[in-house]
Amino acid sequence: MKALLCFIILLPGLFAVNGQQYKPVDDKSEVKFTIKNFGINTNGSLTGLTGTIKFDPQNLSSSSFNVSVDANTINTGVDSRDSHLKKEEYFNVEKYPAISFTSTNMSMEQGKYKVTGNLTIKGVTKTISFPFTVEKQDNGLIMNGEFSIDRKDFGVGGSSAVLSNTVNVDLKVYAVKG
């Protein structure tokens, strides 16, 4: 469950269009995660999405994402669980208030964009890659992507017989020119 957050982040917020610079719109974006707890999917979300997104589909080497979410906003729908996840064993939000993602490469594979970058959770940075799509909407973009991480890779929670190590993250990022 706690690990879910890790992923959250990600980063989700991460793509832009036409060589323009974009800013993610937190209240129109979604950073969601799912983790199995006692064999049952437990869902949650993170908010506080901020950062910058540059995206040029004609020149992916000039595109970049530098985004973060507020770890203190973790919401699983159960206040006592959320409070527990904010503690040192899990996200340690007092010491590590943000979960961040910074891209290092972008490419096109099988008709989808693919981003590679550094995800930082609880002071631990790991390289991740995942596919995403981009749709133009109004004066901005909607970027959708999903990926999985191992919560233990980021020091989120300890060993557990009932909590999965795999956290699935689902991102829907709305970004406007800015």
Stockholm file with secondary structure:
# STOCKHOLM 1.0

chainA/1-178         MKALLCFIILLPGLFAVNGQQYKPVDDKSEVKFTIKNFGINTNGSLTGLTGTIKFDPQNLSSSSFNVSVDANTINTGVDSRDSHLKKEEYFNVEKYPAISFTSTNMSMEQGKYKVTGNLTIKGVTKTISFPFTVEKQDNGLIMNGEFSIDRKDFGVGGSSAVLSNTVNVDLKVYAVKG
#=GR chainA/1-178 SS CHHHHHHHTTTTCCCCCTTEEEEECGGGCEEEEEEEETTEEEEEEEEEEEEEEEECTTCGGGCEEEEEEEEEEEECSCHHHHHHHTSTTTTCTTTCCEEEEEEEEEEEETTEEEEEEEEEETTEEEEEEEEEEEEEETTEEEEEEEEEEEGGGGTCSCCCSSEEEEEEEEEEEEEEEC
#=GC SS_cons         CHHHHHHHTTTTCCCCCTTEEEEECGGGCEEEEEEEETTEEEEEEEEEEEEEEEECTTCGGGCEEEEEEEEEEEECSCHHHHHHHTSTTTTCTTTCCEEEEEEEEEEEETTEEEEEEEEEETTEEEEEEEEEEEEEETTEEEEEEEEEEEGGGGTCSCCCSSEEEEEEEEEEEEEEEC
//
